[in-house]
Amino acid sequence: MTDSIAHQQQLYVADGLSDEEIAQQADLYGPLTDSVRELIEIALLTEVDDPEVRAAMEHIESAKQLLRKQMIPGPYGVRWGASGQKRAWGNAAAGLRNAIAPPLVIDCDPDGRASTDFHLGSAYEGPAGLTHGGVSALVLDQVLGAAAEAGGAPGMTGTLTLRYRRPTPLGALHAEARIDRLEGVKTIVVGHLAGPDGVCVEAEGVFILPRWVRDRNSATVSDPV
Ligand SMILES: CCCCCCCCCCCCCCCC(=O)SCCNC(=O)CCNC(=O)[C@H](O)C(C)(C)COP(=O)(O)OP(=O)(O)OC[C@H]1O[C@@H](n2cnc3c(N)ncnc32)[C@H](O)[C@@H]1OP(=O)(O)O
């Protein structure tokens, strides 16, 4: 096993937290994340002058010092509580503790579908007034991956193919995906990102459970009890 695979495995952790403990953490850290996300937008758009900017930076420095007192060595990884509740709170698209995530709250259906309504503010701009194409890819990667996982055929993104049909505005957006077909270990998922005027980006993704997970799963199935 390579060092890189061993490192990945260590970041999938069953930490045994109860649902109540997870809810407490979500209540504590979720609003912190929202506040930092708002700060990103304000820092981007503020037009206050020198004294206010310097004063604000001092407040931000104090907040950083307070929060730094106790830290996860990082990254957050993926954790499961005692009831099996999954927390991918560091996820760049949907993580509850990640201020750069829009965040996506994705509805999943066990028939292999996923969808989300979300809002992209000024921090996601690419062309003037429009969503950055890489951010559209981030969103679609996550939603297509969630559909694969919801349908019981999860995987890492092997290939993601996008067709940008029309510019994606900032603001209120919708993304959805469904499993199109399974081909051996590959899950092929299709989906799109839409704005108020219709579909902006179409996507097809090939999701593959990494070999080390497949090997572990087949070893578990065939192990004598
Ligand atoms: C408990 C742990 C769970 C972990 C999983 C859970 C994930 C839950 C995700 C939730 C939602 C996340 C949504 C965001 C998802 C990301 O952001 S993932 C990050 C971006 N992706 C990556 O970094 C992937 C990097 N690449 C890799 O790790 C490996 O190349 C892959 C993709 C896992 C494939 O490796 P492999 O399993 O060793 O592949 P291999 O056995 O050689 O080939 C198997 C089959 O796949 C085909 N294939 C191989 N590579 C590719 C490719 N790139 N494209 C198309 N086909 C390919 C082969 O041709 C072969 O096909 P068949 O011959 O069977 O027809």
PDBQT file of the ligand as one rigid body, heavy atoms in Angstrom, charges set to zero:
ROOT
HETATM    1  C1  LIG A 301     -14.778   4.603   2.456  1.00  0.00    +0.000 C 
HETATM    2  C2  LIG A 301     -14.100   5.318   1.299  1.00  0.00    +0.000 C 
HETATM    3  C3  LIG A 301     -15.009   5.757   0.205  1.00  0.00    +0.000 C 
HETATM    4  C4  LIG A 301     -14.274   6.581  -0.854  1.00  0.00    +0.000 C 
HETATM    5  C5  LIG A 301     -15.148   7.039  -1.954  1.00  0.00    +0.000 C 
HETATM    6  C6  LIG A 301     -16.420   7.691  -1.535  1.00  0.00    +0.000 C 
HETATM    7  C7  LIG A 301     -16.695   8.891  -2.350  1.00  0.00    +0.000 C 
HETATM    8  C8  LIG A 301     -17.970   9.589  -1.946  1.00  0.00    +0.000 C 
HETATM    9  C9  LIG A 301     -18.035  10.851  -2.715  1.00  0.00    +0.000 C 
HETATM   10  C10 LIG A 301     -19.156  11.771  -2.361  1.00  0.00    +0.000 C 
HETATM   11  C11 LIG A 301     -19.268  12.911  -3.340  1.00  0.00    +0.000 C 
HETATM   12  C12 LIG A 301     -17.966  13.483  -3.659  1.00  0.00    +0.000 C 
HETATM   13  C13 LIG A 301     -18.007  14.333  -4.880  1.00  0.00    +0.000 C 
HETATM   14  C14 LIG A 301     -16.679  14.906  -5.159  1.00  0.00    +0.000 C 
HETATM   15  C15 LIG A 301     -15.762  13.844  -5.668  1.00  0.00    +0.000 C 
HETATM   16  C16 LIG A 301     -14.358  14.273  -5.786  1.00  0.00    +0.000 C 
HETATM   17  O1  LIG A 301     -13.996  15.403  -5.736  1.00  0.00    +0.000 OA
HETATM   18  S1  LIG A 301     -13.223  13.023  -5.987  1.00  0.00    +0.000 SA
HETATM   19  C17 LIG A 301     -11.709  13.916  -6.276  1.00  0.00    +0.000 C 
HETATM   20  C18 LIG A 301     -11.285  13.945  -7.713  1.00  0.00    +0.000 C 
HETATM   21  N1  LIG A 301     -10.979  12.621  -8.173  1.00  0.00    +0.000 N 
HETATM   22  C19 LIG A 301      -9.789  12.035  -7.896  1.00  0.00    +0.000 C 
HETATM   23  O2  LIG A 301      -8.912  12.581  -7.248  1.00  0.00    +0.000 OA
HETATM   24  C20 LIG A 301      -9.623  10.644  -8.432  1.00  0.00    +0.000 C 
HETATM   25  C21 LIG A 301      -8.162  10.320  -8.678  1.00  0.00    +0.000 C 
HETATM   26  N2  LIG A 301      -8.080   9.038  -9.353  1.00  0.00    +0.000 N 
HETATM   27  C22 LIG A 301      -8.140   7.888  -8.672  1.00  0.00    +0.000 C 
HETATM   28  O3  LIG A 301      -8.155   7.864  -7.435  1.00  0.00    +0.000 OA
HETATM   29  C23 LIG A 301      -8.171   6.610  -9.464  1.00  0.00    +0.000 C 
HETATM   30  O4  LIG A 301      -7.595   6.843 -10.724  1.00  0.00    +0.000 OA
HETATM   31  C24 LIG A 301      -9.643   6.103  -9.682  1.00  0.00    +0.000 C 
HETATM   32  C25 LIG A 301     -10.518   7.124 -10.402  1.00  0.00    +0.000 C 
HETATM   33  C26 LIG A 301     -10.259   5.781  -8.295  1.00  0.00    +0.000 C 
HETATM   34  C27 LIG A 301      -9.601   4.829 -10.524  1.00  0.00    +0.000 C 
HETATM   35  O5  LIG A 301      -8.575   4.040 -10.011  1.00  0.00    +0.000 OA
HETATM   36  P1  LIG A 301      -8.722   2.455  -9.934  1.00  0.00    +0.000 P 
HETATM   37  O6  LIG A 301      -9.855   2.090  -9.051  1.00  0.00    +0.000 OA
HETATM   38  O7  LIG A 301      -7.374   1.902  -9.572  1.00  0.00    +0.000 OA
HETATM   39  O8  LIG A 301      -9.076   2.147 -11.442  1.00  0.00    +0.000 OA
HETATM   40  P2  LIG A 301      -8.800   0.809 -12.237  1.00  0.00    +0.000 P 
HETATM   41  O9  LIG A 301      -9.021  -0.392 -11.337  1.00  0.00    +0.000 OA
HETATM   42  O10 LIG A 301      -7.503   0.924 -12.967  1.00  0.00    +0.000 OA
HETATM   43  O11 LIG A 301      -9.960   0.894 -13.338  1.00  0.00    +0.000 OA
HETATM   44  C28 LIG A 301     -11.288   0.490 -13.047  1.00  0.00    +0.000 C 
HETATM   45  C29 LIG A 301     -12.145   0.889 -14.248  1.00  0.00    +0.000 C 
HETATM   46  O12 LIG A 301     -12.268   2.326 -14.283  1.00  0.00    +0.000 OA
HETATM   47  C30 LIG A 301     -11.745   2.837 -15.539  1.00  0.00    +0.000 C 
HETATM   48  N3  LIG A 301     -11.063   4.092 -15.210  1.00  0.00    +0.000 N 
HETATM   49  C31 LIG A 301      -9.947   4.251 -14.472  1.00  0.00    +0.000 A 
HETATM   50  N4  LIG A 301      -9.668   5.567 -14.329  1.00  0.00    +0.000 NA
HETATM   51  C32 LIG A 301     -10.646   6.216 -14.994  1.00  0.00    +0.000 A 
HETATM   52  C33 LIG A 301     -10.898   7.595 -15.202  1.00  0.00    +0.000 A 
HETATM   53  N5  LIG A 301     -10.116   8.544 -14.689  1.00  0.00    +0.000 N 
HETATM   54  N6  LIG A 301     -11.987   7.937 -15.920  1.00  0.00    +0.000 NA
HETATM   55  C34 LIG A 301     -12.813   6.996 -16.439  1.00  0.00    +0.000 A 
HETATM   56  N7  LIG A 301     -12.610   5.658 -16.270  1.00  0.00    +0.000 NA
HETATM   57  C35 LIG A 301     -11.534   5.294 -15.565  1.00  0.00    +0.000 A 
HETATM   58  C36 LIG A 301     -10.805   1.762 -16.049  1.00  0.00    +0.000 C 
HETATM   59  O13 LIG A 301     -10.688   1.823 -17.450  1.00  0.00    +0.000 OA
HETATM   60  C37 LIG A 301     -11.528   0.506 -15.595  1.00  0.00    +0.000 C 
HETATM   61  O14 LIG A 301     -12.618   0.289 -16.463  1.00  0.00    +0.000 OA
HETATM   62  P3  LIG A 301     -13.077  -1.197 -16.852  1.00  0.00    +0.000 P 
HETATM   63  O15 LIG A 301     -11.885  -1.855 -17.416  1.00  0.00    +0.000 OA
HETATM   64  O16 LIG A 301     -13.538  -1.838 -15.537  1.00  0.00    +0.000 OA
HETATM   65  O17 LIG A 301     -14.192  -0.984 -17.825  1.00  0.00    +0.000 OA
ENDROOT
TORSDOF 0
